[in-house]
Amino acid sequence: MRRGKFLNNSEDDDPMAGMANLFDVAMVFALALMVALVTRFNMPEMMTNEDFTIVKNPGKPNMEIIKRTGKTIEKYKGTKGKSSNGKGKKVGTAYQLENGEIIYIPED
């Protein structure tokens, strides 16, 4: 008699019923991963509408500048070993104070 009740269980007729729950779990996991990555890399600026400029590895040969203006994002990379071969002009002087502040004085 018990065996008949087990075989006639009508709640488990749909083998795909558990797949909906797996999809929900995957979506929650993906959202949590995105939030964790944004907070880990300290880049909440990417989620706002404000313009910003980020300098990665400043002063090093692999320096990158990421600039967002409106909806466009531009990425500038330093070229290793490439120079301008003196094709430029001096536009000013920068001084670093004792407290770490940098002052730029443009030339006329």
C-alpha positions in Angstrom: 0.0 0.0 0.0 2.8 2.4 0.7 4.5 1.6 -2.5 1.4 2.6 -4.5 1.3 6.0 -2.9 5.0 6.6 -3.8 4.5 5.7 -7.5 1.3 7.7 -7.9 2.8 11.0 -6.7 1.5 13.6 -9.2 3.7 16.5 -8.0 6.9 15.2 -9.6 5.5 14.7 -13.1 7.5 17.6 -14.6 11.2 16.8 -14.8 12.0 20.4 -15.7 10.4 22.0 -12.6 13.8 22.3 -10.9 15.4 24.1 -13.8 13.5 27.4 -13.1 15.0 27.4 -9.6 18.5 26.8 -11.0 18.1 29.8 -13.4 17.1 32.0 -10.5 20.1 31.0 -8.5 22.4 31.6 -11.5 21.0 35.1 -12.0 21.4 36.0 -8.3 25.0 34.7 -8.4 25.8 36.8 -11.5 24.4 39.9 -10.0 26.4 39.3 -6.7 29.5 38.8 -8.8 29.1 42.1 -10.7 28.6 44.0 -7.4 31.6 42.4 -5.8 33.8 43.2 -8.8 32.7 46.8 -8.9 33.4 47.3 -5.2 36.7 45.3 -5.3 38.2 47.4 -8.0 36.9 50.7 -6.5 35.2 51.7 -9.7 31.7 52.8 -8.7 32.3 55.7 -11.1 31.4 53.4 -13.9 27.9 53.1 -12.6 27.2 56.9 -12.5 26.5 59.4 -15.2 29.5 61.6 -14.3 32.5 62.1 -16.5 35.8 60.8 -15.0 39.5 60.1 -15.7 41.4 57.2 -14.1 45.1 56.9 -14.3 46.4 53.3 -13.7 50.1 52.7 -12.8 51.0 56.4 -12.9 54.6 57.2 -13.9 55.4 53.6 -15.0 56.0 52.4 -18.6 52.7 50.5 -18.6 50.6 53.5 -17.5 47.1 53.7 -18.8 44.6 56.6 -18.8 40.9 55.8 -18.9 38.6 58.7 -19.7 34.9 58.8 -19.9 33.0 61.7 -21.5 29.3 61.2 -21.8 28.7 57.6 -23.1 32.1 57.3 -24.8 35.1 55.6 -23.0 38.6 56.2 -24.3 41.6 54.3 -23.2 45.2 55.6 -23.8 48.2 53.4 -23.3 51.8 54.5 -23.0 54.0 53.1 -25.7 57.1 51.3 -24.4 60.4 52.5 -25.7 58.8 55.0 -28.2 59.6 58.6 -27.9 58.6 61.8 -29.7 62.2 62.4 -30.9 62.1 66.0 -29.7 59.0 66.9 -31.7 57.4 69.0 -29.1 57.7 72.1 -27.0 57.9 72.9 -23.3 54.6 74.1 -22.1 55.3 74.6 -18.4 56.9 73.4 -15.2 55.6 71.2 -12.5 56.8 71.3 -8.9 56.1 68.9 -6.0 55.8 70.5 -2.6 56.9 68.9 0.7 53.3 67.8 1.4 53.1 65.9 -1.9 51.0 68.5 -3.7 52.0 69.2 -7.3 51.8 72.7 -8.7 51.9 73.3 -12.5 53.1 76.6 -13.8 52.3 77.2 -17.5 54.8 79.1 -19.7 53.7 82.0 -21.8 
